[in-house]
Amino acid sequence: MTAATQERAGRAWQFSAEALALLEKFPPRPVPASWPGTRQSRGKVVARLLAPPFEAAGSQDRCNRKLALLKVLDWLELHPGRTWQERWDHAISGGDDWRDAVIRELSAAGNLGPAAAGCSRSSARESPS
């Protein structure tokens, strides 16, 4: 392994010999293309993210969180990919802030809907679709 250098804030820095030895002894783990959570169905993702420890305390918060989750999944489904991670990687490849992209792309697809559509006391406790 050669000495690694990198530019940071206008100055070059170099890994120490000790850091290089540790990097060689303990190389970074490979990042898998997908993992079980990224291959789950939409229904399983919704059920998991609306259950503890992610469940919000108040009914209005639960409703808002559910609607936001469903819209993000709607947005991800606009993008190609076999897994949620592949869709995410494709969706953010343009470099835009993902939150702006969600609104812009769902609006263009006619799927944004009114801000508070579906939020009522009864819908906040409904089981995920």
GIWO-V846782 format. One record per run of one state. SS is the DSSP state (h for helix, s for strand, l for the rest). FROM is the first residue (numbers start at 1). TO is the last residue. Records with the same first field share a line. If there is no record, write none. Layout:
SS = FROM-TO, FROM-TO
//
This chain:
l = 1-4, 9-10, 15-16, 26-35, 40-41, 50-58, 78-83, 92-97, 109-122, 126-129
s = 5-8, 11-14
h = 17-25, 36-39, 42-49, 59-77, 84-91, 98-108, 123-125
//
